[in-house]
Amino acid sequence: MTYTLGIEGGPLDGGAAAVDADEDGPPPYRQCWNGAVYVREPFGLEPHDLHWHYCHRGQSPA
């Protein structure tokens, strides 16, 4: 199953990401994009997934 989640903060602020998940599981908790770390949080905004979005949590370790 593919989810489209909004992105909040960091270099991708205001964007969206399509992420894959198992049929019975949520999208991945942690993602690294463009050298930044994002984690899945509840309360995504429409028109993205209603249950989750990704929030910026800092730079990825070198």
RAFENBEL-V914294 format. One record per residue. RES is the residue in one small letter. SS is DSSP state (alpha for helix, beta for strand, coil for the rest). OMEGA is omega in degrees with one decimal (NA if undefined). D_FIRST is the distance of its C-alpha to the first C-alpha in Angstrom with 1 decimal. Layout:
# RAFENBEL-V914294
res=RES ss=SS omega=OMEGA d_first=D_FIRST
res=RES ss=SS omega=OMEGA d_first=D_FIRST
This chain:
# RAFENBEL-V914294
res=m ss=coil omega=178.9 d_first=0.0
res=t ss=beta omega=176.8 d_first=3.8
res=y ss=beta omega=170.8 d_first=6.7
res=t ss=beta omega=-177.2 d_first=10.2
res=l ss=beta omega=175.0 d_first=12.8
res=g ss=beta omega=179.4 d_first=16.5
res=i ss=beta omega=-177.3 d_first=18.8
res=e ss=beta omega=176.6 d_first=22.2
res=g ss=coil omega=177.4 d_first=25.1
res=g ss=alpha omega=-175.3 d_first=26.0
res=p ss=alpha omega=-178.5 d_first=26.1
res=l ss=alpha omega=-176.6 d_first=22.8
res=d ss=coil omega=178.5 d_first=23.9
res=g ss=coil omega=179.9 d_first=22.7
res=g ss=coil omega=178.5 d_first=19.9
res=a ss=beta omega=179.0 d_first=16.2
res=a ss=beta omega=172.8 d_first=13.5
res=a ss=beta omega=-178.3 d_first=10.1
res=v ss=beta omega=-179.9 d_first=8.5
res=d ss=beta omega=176.6 d_first=5.7
res=a ss=coil omega=173.7 d_first=5.5
res=d ss=coil omega=-178.6 d_first=6.2
res=e ss=coil omega=-176.7 d_first=5.7
res=d ss=coil omega=-177.4 d_first=9.1
res=g ss=coil omega=176.9 d_first=9.2
res=p ss=coil omega=174.1 d_first=9.5
res=p ss=coil omega=-179.9 d_first=9.0
res=p ss=coil omega=-178.1 d_first=11.8
res=y ss=coil omega=-172.9 d_first=15.2
res=r ss=beta omega=177.0 d_first=17.3
res=q ss=beta omega=173.0 d_first=17.0
res=c ss=beta omega=178.5 d_first=20.0
res=w ss=beta omega=176.9 d_first=20.4
res=n ss=coil omega=178.2 d_first=23.9
res=g ss=coil omega=-179.7 d_first=25.7
res=a ss=beta omega=179.4 d_first=24.4
res=v ss=beta omega=176.5 d_first=22.6
res=y ss=beta omega=176.0 d_first=20.0
res=v ss=beta omega=-179.6 d_first=18.8
res=r ss=beta omega=178.5 d_first=16.2
res=e ss=beta omega=177.1 d_first=18.4
res=p ss=beta omega=172.7 d_first=18.2
res=f ss=coil omega=173.0 d_first=19.2
res=g ss=coil omega=-178.0 d_first=17.3
res=l ss=coil omega=175.6 d_first=19.2
res=e ss=coil omega=7.4 d_first=18.5
res=p ss=coil omega=178.5 d_first=17.3
res=h ss=coil omega=-179.5 d_first=14.6
res=d ss=coil omega=-175.6 d_first=12.4
res=l ss=coil omega=-172.7 d_first=15.2
res=h ss=coil omega=-174.4 d_first=14.7
res=w ss=beta omega=166.2 d_first=14.6
res=h ss=beta omega=177.6 d_first=16.0
res=y ss=beta omega=178.8 d_first=17.3
res=c ss=beta omega=178.1 d_first=21.1
res=h ss=beta omega=-179.3 d_first=23.4
res=r ss=beta omega=176.5 d_first=25.2
res=g ss=beta omega=179.5 d_first=27.6
res=q ss=beta omega=177.5 d_first=28.0
res=s ss=coil omega=179.8 d_first=26.5
res=p ss=coil omega=-179.1 d_first=29.2
res=a ss=coil omega=NA d_first=31.1
